[in-house]
Amino acid sequence: MSEFFVGASAEHIKKERAKAKELRKSQWWLRKLNEGICYYCGGEFSPQELTMDHKVPLARGGFSTKANLVTACKECNHHKKYQLATEWQPASKPDSEE
């Protein structure tokens, strides 16, 4: 972790996870899943292959708001972990020109 990393409280994380759980049930989230696009690598996936990711992670003080939540493939979400999108880039973007 970065020496500048300031973790969020366990209370904050618990509260925001509960909000995210509720948003997963919303029509807004179902539409995002059905679009089938990973925010990070741009790949196309089935809704079952996508996860909810916080652009600013909860561990870093992020919130469960529509502006902070994106669909991510499992690989990108796993590799991004607690990092900000500006601190991490996917290994490769899918070729859409083939």
C-alpha positions as a Markdown table, in Angstrom:
| # | Residue | x | y | z |
|---|---|---|---|---|
| 1 | Met | 0.0 | 0.0 | 0.0 |
| 2 | Ser | 1.0 | 3.6 | -0.5 |
| 3 | Glu | 2.4 | 5.5 | 2.4 |
| 4 | Phe | -0.4 | 8.0 | 1.6 |
| 5 | Phe | -3.2 | 5.5 | 2.0 |
| 6 | Val | -5.7 | 6.4 | 4.6 |
| 7 | Gly | -8.1 | 3.6 | 5.4 |
| 8 | Ala | -11.8 | 4.2 | 6.1 |
| 9 | Ser | -13.4 | 3.1 | 9.4 |
| 10 | Ala | -15.0 | -0.3 | 9.7 |
| 11 | Glu | -18.3 | 1.5 | 10.4 |
| 12 | His | -18.1 | 3.5 | 7.1 |
| 13 | Ile | -17.3 | 0.3 | 5.1 |
| 14 | Lys | -20.2 | -1.6 | 6.7 |
| 15 | Lys | -22.7 | 1.2 | 6.0 |
| 16 | Glu | -21.6 | 1.6 | 2.4 |
| 17 | Arg | -21.7 | -2.1 | 1.7 |
| 18 | Ala | -25.3 | -2.2 | 2.9 |
| 19 | Lys | -26.1 | 0.6 | 0.4 |
| 20 | Ala | -24.3 | -1.2 | -2.4 |
| 21 | Lys | -26.3 | -4.4 | -1.6 |
| 22 | Glu | -29.6 | -2.4 | -2.0 |
| 23 | Leu | -28.4 | -0.8 | -5.2 |
| 24 | Arg | -27.7 | -4.3 | -6.7 |
| 25 | Lys | -31.5 | -4.9 | -6.6 |
| 26 | Ser | -32.3 | -1.7 | -8.5 |
| 27 | Gln | -33.4 | -1.4 | -12.1 |
| 28 | Trp | -30.5 | 1.1 | -12.6 |
| 29 | Trp | -28.0 | -1.7 | -11.7 |
| 30 | Leu | -29.7 | -4.3 | -13.8 |
| 31 | Arg | -29.5 | -2.0 | -16.8 |
| 32 | Lys | -25.8 | -1.5 | -16.1 |
| 33 | Leu | -25.3 | -5.3 | -16.0 |
| 34 | Asn | -27.3 | -5.8 | -19.2 |
| 35 | Glu | -25.1 | -3.4 | -21.0 |
| 36 | Gly | -22.4 | -6.0 | -20.5 |
| 37 | Ile | -19.3 | -3.7 | -20.6 |
| 38 | Cys | -16.4 | -3.7 | -18.2 |
| 39 | Tyr | -15.7 | -0.1 | -17.2 |
| 40 | Tyr | -11.9 | -0.8 | -17.0 |
| 41 | Cys | -11.0 | -3.0 | -20.0 |
| 42 | Gly | -14.0 | -2.2 | -22.2 |
| 43 | Gly | -14.6 | -6.0 | -22.8 |
| 44 | Glu | -18.1 | -7.4 | -23.4 |
| 45 | Phe | -19.4 | -9.9 | -20.8 |
| 46 | Ser | -22.6 | -11.5 | -19.8 |
| 47 | Pro | -24.3 | -10.0 | -16.8 |
| 48 | Gln | -23.2 | -13.1 | -14.7 |
| 49 | Glu | -19.5 | -12.3 | -15.5 |
| 50 | Leu | -19.7 | -8.7 | -14.2 |
| 51 | Thr | -19.2 | -7.5 | -10.7 |
| 52 | Met | -19.9 | -4.2 | -8.9 |
| 53 | Asp | -16.9 | -2.1 | -8.3 |
| 54 | His | -16.3 | 1.2 | -6.5 |
| 55 | Lys | -14.1 | 3.5 | -8.5 |
| 56 | Val | -13.0 | 5.0 | -5.2 |
| 57 | Pro | -12.9 | 1.9 | -3.0 |
| 58 | Leu | -14.7 | 1.8 | 0.3 |
| 59 | Ala | -11.5 | 1.1 | 2.0 |
| 60 | Arg | -10.3 | 4.5 | 0.8 |
| 61 | Gly | -13.4 | 6.4 | 1.9 |
| 62 | Gly | -15.5 | 5.9 | -1.3 |
| 63 | Phe | -19.3 | 5.8 | -1.2 |
| 64 | Ser | -21.9 | 3.5 | -2.7 |
| 65 | Thr | -23.4 | 6.1 | -5.0 |
| 66 | Lys | -24.4 | 5.7 | -8.7 |
| 67 | Ala | -21.5 | 8.0 | -9.6 |
| 68 | Asn | -19.0 | 5.8 | -7.9 |
| 69 | Leu | -20.3 | 2.4 | -8.9 |
| 70 | Val | -19.3 | 0.7 | -12.2 |
| 71 | Thr | -19.5 | -2.8 | -13.8 |
| 72 | Ala | -16.2 | -4.6 | -13.9 |
| 73 | Cys | -15.2 | -8.0 | -15.2 |
| 74 | Lys | -14.0 | -10.3 | -12.4 |
| 75 | Glu | -10.4 | -10.1 | -13.6 |
| 76 | Cys | -10.2 | -6.3 | -13.6 |
| 77 | Asn | -12.0 | -6.1 | -10.2 |
| 78 | His | -9.6 | -8.7 | -8.7 |
| 79 | His | -6.5 | -6.9 | -9.9 |
| 80 | Lys | -7.7 | -3.4 | -9.1 |
| 81 | Lys | -8.3 | -4.2 | -5.5 |
| 82 | Tyr | -8.1 | -1.0 | -3.3 |
| 83 | Gln | -6.5 | 1.2 | -6.0 |
| 84 | Leu | -8.0 | 4.1 | -7.8 |
| 85 | Ala | -8.5 | 3.8 | -11.5 |
| 86 | Thr | -5.7 | 6.4 | -12.0 |
| 87 | Glu | -3.3 | 4.2 | -10.1 |
| 88 | Trp | -4.1 | 1.0 | -12.0 |
| 89 | Gln | -4.5 | 0.1 | -15.6 |
| 90 | Pro | -5.8 | -3.3 | -17.0 |
| 91 | Ala | -3.0 | -5.5 | -18.5 |
| 92 | Ser | -4.6 | -5.3 | -21.9 |
| 93 | Lys | -7.8 | -4.0 | -23.5 |
| 94 | Pro | -9.7 | -6.3 | -25.8 |
| 95 | Asp | -9.2 | -5.8 | -29.5 |
| 96 | Ser | -12.4 | -4.5 | -30.9 |
| 97 | Glu | -11.1 | -4.1 | -34.5 |
| 98 | Glu | -10.9 | -7.8 | -35.3 |
